[in-house]
Amino acid sequence: MRYFIIAITITFSFLLNGCGVYNFTGTQPIDAKTFQVNYFQNNAPLVEPGIERTFTLELQDIIQSQTNLNLVSQGGELLYEGEIVDYRITPMTATADQRAAQNRLTVTVMVRFTNRNKEDDNFEKRFSFFYDFDANQQLVGSQLTTALDVIFERITQDVFNESLAKW
């Protein structure tokens, strides 16, 4: 019985030792308390009004919801800045009579991340994602909103993973 208790104690000590610090977003311990997201300008050749504001707000939202960092308007320890560099609609598939059957909206964002506490984490990188839609539909209203939601959700998650989760 004594050996059984010792074996259980050793097993539990190894299990508890292996858990360490864990959170459900996958972020490493962050050596900062504040972050700043500067306004992302829309410098794409084809300009869709308002998407720069939407992207900036979505990037702020994902960082606030997945970390305990405080958003500040200036002097943040973590700084996100950049611009939307491409907004493009291209035909993807064709019908038998040489018309587009499906189009693709692609948005590319250049992000510059600065960690004032750990300069090795700094980067400047392009993030891009797409949304496919039927060529018979106009990309306006709720269709455009849905497309941008899908695209920005993916891009902001990629930016978060690159800057804080280190995935």
C-alpha positions in Angstrom: 0.0 0.0 0.0 2.9 2.3 0.8 4.4 1.8 -2.7 1.1 2.5 -4.3 0.8 5.9 -2.5 4.4 6.8 -3.5 3.7 5.9 -7.1 0.5 8.0 -7.1 2.3 10.9 -5.5 5.2 10.8 -8.1 2.7 10.5 -11.0 0.7 13.6 -9.8 3.9 15.6 -9.3 5.0 14.9 -12.9 1.6 15.8 -14.2 1.4 19.0 -12.3 5.0 19.9 -13.2 4.3 19.4 -16.9 1.3 21.7 -17.1 3.1 25.0 -16.5 1.5 28.2 -17.7 -1.2 27.6 -20.2 -4.0 29.6 -21.7 -6.6 28.8 -24.3 -5.4 31.4 -26.9 -2.0 29.9 -27.1 -0.1 33.1 -26.3 3.2 33.1 -24.6 3.5 35.1 -21.5 3.5 38.7 -22.7 6.0 41.1 -21.3 3.7 44.1 -21.9 0.7 45.7 -20.4 -0.5 48.0 -23.2 -0.9 47.9 -27.0 -1.6 50.5 -29.6 -3.2 50.0 -33.0 -2.7 52.9 -35.3 -5.2 53.6 -38.1 -4.6 51.4 -41.1 -4.7 53.6 -44.2 -6.3 52.2 -47.4 -3.6 52.5 -50.1 -5.0 49.9 -52.4 -5.3 50.7 -56.1 -9.1 49.9 -55.9 -10.5 51.7 -52.8 -13.5 50.4 -51.0 -14.6 53.1 -48.5 -14.6 52.3 -44.8 -12.7 49.0 -44.9 -9.6 50.6 -43.2 -11.7 51.6 -40.2 -13.3 48.1 -40.0 -9.9 46.4 -40.1 -8.4 48.7 -37.5 -11.3 48.0 -35.1 -11.3 44.3 -35.7 -7.6 44.1 -35.0 -8.1 46.0 -31.7 -11.1 43.7 -30.8 -9.2 40.4 -31.3 -6.2 41.6 -29.2 -8.5 42.8 -26.4 -10.6 39.6 -26.4 -7.7 37.2 -26.4 -5.3 39.0 -24.0 -5.5 41.1 -20.9 -3.6 44.0 -22.6 -5.0 47.5 -22.3 -5.6 49.5 -25.5 -4.0 52.9 -25.5 -4.0 55.7 -28.1 -0.3 56.5 -27.8 2.8 55.1 -26.1 1.8 51.4 -26.3 4.4 48.8 -25.5 3.1 46.8 -28.5 2.5 48.8 -31.6 0.5 47.7 -34.7 0.6 49.9 -37.7 0.4 49.5 -41.5 -1.9 49.9 -44.5 -4.2 48.0 -46.7 -2.1 47.5 -49.9 -4.4 45.5 -52.1 -8.2 45.1 -52.6 -8.8 43.0 -55.8 -11.7 41.2 -57.4 -10.6 38.5 -59.9 -12.6 35.9 -61.9 -11.8 32.4 -60.7 -13.8 29.9 -62.8 -15.5 30.2 -66.2 -18.7 28.9 -67.7 -18.9 27.2 -71.1 -19.6 30.5 -72.8 -16.5 32.1 -71.3 -18.1 34.1 -68.6 -17.0 34.2 -65.0 -18.9 31.7 -62.8 -17.1 32.7 -59.6 -15.2 35.7 -58.5 -12.6 36.1 -55.7 -12.2 39.1 -53.4 -8.6 39.3 -52.1 -7.5 41.8 -49.4 -3.8 42.2 -48.5 -2.6 44.2 -45.4 0.9 45.2 -44.7 1.5 45.1 -40.9 4.4 46.5 -38.9 4.6 45.2 -35.4 6.9 46.7 -32.8 7.4 45.3 -29.4 9.2 48.1 -27.4 10.2 45.6 -24.7 11.6 42.9 -27.0 12.9 44.0 -30.3 13.5 40.5 -31.6 9.7 40.2 -32.0 9.4 43.1 -34.4 8.3 42.3 -37.9 7.0 43.9 -41.1 4.9 41.4 -43.1 2.0 41.1 -45.6 -1.1 39.2 -44.6 -3.7 38.3 -47.2 -6.9 36.3 -47.5 -9.8 35.9 -49.9 -13.5 35.3 -50.3 -15.1 33.5 -53.2 -18.6 34.5 -54.4 -20.9 33.9 -57.3 -20.2 36.0 -60.3 -23.9 36.8 -60.8 -24.0 38.6 -57.4 -22.8 42.2 -56.8 -20.4 42.6 -54.0 -22.4 45.2 -52.1 -24.4 45.4 -48.9 -24.6 42.2 -46.9 -22.6 40.2 -49.4 -19.7 42.7 -49.0 -20.0 42.7 -45.2 -19.9 38.9 -45.1 -16.9 38.8 -47.4 -15.0 41.4 -45.3 -15.9 39.7 -42.1 -14.5 36.4 -43.3 -11.3 38.0 -44.7 -10.6 40.3 -41.7 -11.3 37.5 -39.2 -8.6 35.4 -40.8 -6.1 38.2 -41.3 -6.5 39.6 -37.8 -6.1 36.0 -36.4 -2.9 35.6 -38.5 -1.5 38.9 -37.2 -2.4 37.9 -33.6 -0.7 34.5 -34.0 2.4 36.0 -35.6 2.8 38.8 -33.0 1.7 37.2 -29.8 1.0 33.5 -30.1 4.2 32.7 -32.0 2.6 29.9 -33.9 
